[in-house]
Amino acid sequence: SVFSSSERAHQVLRIRKRANSFLKELRHSSLERECIEEICDFEEAKEIFQNVDDT
């Protein structure tokens, strides 16, 4: 087995959400929030710039 216990295996899959993460869905994308505070990917950057050329 890769993990010593099932509890340890579940710790890998646990997602820690920020206290205000539900508000993030209500606000428009922000370059600072998406790509400076957190690591962003191409899709998140594309949401901010609204087109592929600017991204």
Backbone bond lengths (Angstrom), bond angles and torsions (degrees), N, CA, C in turn:
res aa  C-N    CA-C-N  psi(-1)  N-CA   C-N-CA  omega(-1)  CA-C   N-CA-C  phi
1 S - - - 1.451 - - 1.532 109.82 -
2 V 1.293 115.87 143.82 1.460 121.19 179.45 1.523 110.85 -72.57
3 F 1.335 116.79 -38.52 1.459 121.79 -178.84 1.516 110.44 -106.04
4 S 1.322 115.92 150.35 1.458 120.30 -178.90 1.523 112.38 -75.29
5 S 1.321 117.58 -22.94 1.462 120.42 178.53 1.526 109.49 -153.83
6 S 1.314 115.97 162.79 1.463 118.80 178.47 1.527 110.45 -68.15
7 E 1.323 117.21 -30.43 1.472 120.33 177.70 1.533 110.03 -62.27
8 R 1.300 116.47 -43.39 1.470 121.31 178.87 1.531 110.27 -64.61
9 A 1.300 117.14 -39.40 1.464 121.12 178.39 1.525 111.00 -62.89
10 H 1.310 117.85 -40.40 1.460 121.20 180.00 1.524 112.37 -69.42
11 Q 1.321 118.04 -25.87 1.464 120.71 177.54 1.520 111.06 -64.43
12 V 1.298 117.20 -32.00 1.458 121.29 178.74 1.524 110.21 -66.11
13 L 1.309 117.19 -36.51 1.456 121.96 -175.65 1.521 113.96 -86.12
14 R 1.305 117.93 -10.78 1.455 121.62 -177.32 1.524 110.75 -66.37
15 I 1.316 116.51 134.07 1.457 121.87 178.29 1.521 107.87 -107.57
16 R 1.305 115.58 125.34 1.460 119.96 178.80 1.523 108.37 -96.19
17 K 1.330 115.98 120.02 1.457 120.66 -179.72 1.520 109.38 -100.42
18 R 1.309 115.04 148.88 1.448 120.07 175.81 1.520 108.68 -74.44
19 A 1.315 116.19 158.19 1.459 121.30 -178.63 1.526 111.81 -60.61
20 N 1.317 117.69 -32.10 1.463 120.77 -177.78 1.525 113.15 -104.95
21 S 1.314 118.02 19.99 1.466 120.60 -175.00 1.528 112.98 -62.63
22 F 1.328 118.14 -28.91 1.461 119.49 179.74 1.530 111.03 -68.34
23 L 1.340 118.02 -27.83 1.465 121.21 178.27 1.520 111.89 -71.74
24 K 1.315 116.71 -26.55 1.462 121.44 -178.71 1.524 110.92 -58.47
25 E 1.314 117.08 -35.91 1.463 121.14 -178.64 1.523 111.80 -69.31
26 L 1.332 117.83 -21.48 1.458 121.18 -177.29 1.523 112.93 -89.03
27 R 1.319 117.79 -19.08 1.462 121.89 -176.34 1.523 110.84 -99.07
28 H 1.338 115.68 156.35 1.463 120.28 174.97 1.518 109.01 -68.93
29 S 1.305 115.47 157.52 1.461 120.63 179.05 1.520 110.19 -63.74
30 S 1.310 115.17 144.46 1.452 122.00 178.81 1.520 107.74 -129.11
31 L 1.328 116.22 132.45 1.458 120.27 179.86 1.521 110.42 -58.34
32 E 1.325 116.90 -44.12 1.466 120.15 -179.12 1.521 111.06 -62.13
33 R 1.334 116.84 -46.98 1.463 120.37 -177.17 1.524 111.40 -68.48
34 E 1.318 117.01 -42.46 1.459 120.37 -174.32 1.523 113.69 -78.38
35 C 1.334 117.84 -37.12 1.463 119.30 -168.64 1.523 114.86 -120.07
36 I 1.310 118.75 -7.76 1.458 119.99 177.80 1.522 109.88 -109.09
37 E 1.337 117.44 -47.70 1.462 120.24 178.12 1.522 111.11 -69.44
38 E 1.324 116.38 -32.76 1.459 122.14 -178.17 1.528 108.36 -128.95
39 I 1.300 116.74 165.85 1.461 120.46 173.96 1.522 107.38 -80.12
40 C 1.333 116.58 126.57 1.465 118.44 -178.72 1.525 110.35 -108.15
41 D 1.307 114.67 159.59 1.452 119.79 176.01 1.536 108.61 -112.82
42 F 1.311 116.64 179.16 1.464 121.69 -176.47 1.524 111.82 -58.72
43 E 1.322 117.46 -41.76 1.466 120.83 -177.96 1.528 111.47 -63.21
44 E 1.332 117.86 -41.17 1.461 120.62 178.79 1.525 110.69 -66.57
45 A 1.331 116.77 -41.08 1.462 120.41 178.03 1.528 110.58 -64.63
46 K 1.326 117.08 -38.59 1.466 121.13 179.28 1.529 111.03 -63.46
47 E 1.331 117.52 -35.06 1.466 121.11 176.96 1.523 110.66 -62.36
48 I 1.312 116.99 -36.52 1.461 121.19 -178.18 1.524 111.01 -72.60
49 F 1.339 116.81 -49.11 1.458 120.82 -174.72 1.525 113.41 -83.75
50 Q 1.308 117.79 -15.19 1.468 124.24 175.24 1.526 114.81 68.81
51 N 1.336 119.05 1.98 1.463 119.91 173.12 1.525 109.93 -156.93
52 V 1.308 115.33 158.71 1.464 121.40 -173.27 1.528 111.78 -71.47
53 D 1.334 118.40 -36.82 1.466 120.86 -177.63 1.526 112.06 -61.67
54 D 1.333 117.71 -45.03 1.468 120.87 179.53 1.518 111.82 -70.85
55 T 1.328 116.85 -29.01 1.456 120.78 -178.89 1.504 109.44 -68.31
